């Protein structure tokens, strides 16, 4: 008999944040650590990905990744 583990809403959101970082890094051919640091530096993880999870997670993976890249470069340009 299989035992399924049910994730909390917070764990699901954390997995989505990780996906956003990983997919952005892959598309930009950068390391996960570099993209994490860049997103963290501009406040994108807390103020964009986390706070807009409900809307973002309904979009296609490709659109989410492109959106992350556009957001990151725009926010970095404003620093």
N, C-alpha and C positions, 0 to 999 in steps of 0.2 A: 504494500500500500504506500502510495506517495504521500509525503508530508509537505504541504505547500507553506511557504513562509509569506506572510502578508506584510508588506512594507508600509511604513507610516507615510503620511503626506510629505513630511519633511524629508524622509529618505528618498522619495520619488523626485522631489524638487532638487535635491543634491545630485542625484543621478543625471538629471537634465542639465544642471550647471556643468557637470563633468563632460557630458556629451557636447555641449556648446564649446567648451574650451578645446576638447580633443578634435572636433570636426574643423574648427577654425585653424588650429595648428596644422592639421593634415593638409588643408587646402592652401595654406600659406607656406607650406614646407618649413615650418618652424617647430621647435620643441614645445611640448605641453607646458613645461615650466616657464618658457619665455612668454607664451600667450597668457598663462595664468597671471604672471607678474604684470604684464601690460594691462590686462583687464582690471586687476586689483588696483593698480596705480591710478587709473582714471575713475574708479568707483563703479565700473560697469557690472560686476558680479552682483553686488548688493542693490544698486540703484536701477538696474535695467533687467538683467536676466531673472534674478530672484523675484523682484517686485512685479514683473510682467509675465511670470510663468504661465498663468492661466490662459493668456492669449497666445503666447509664443509656442507652447507645446502642441497647439492644434495645427500649426503650419507644417508644410512639408520639410523634410530634413534639409533638402537643398536650399530652400528659401531661408530657413533658420540660419544656416551656415553663412549664406551671402549677407543676411541681415547683421550677423555678428561682426563680420569683416567691415561692413559699411559703418556700423556703430562705433567700432573700435577706432577706426581711422579718423572718423569725424570727432570723436571725443579727444583723441590724442592731439589733433590739430588745434583744439581749443585750449590746450595747456600752455 
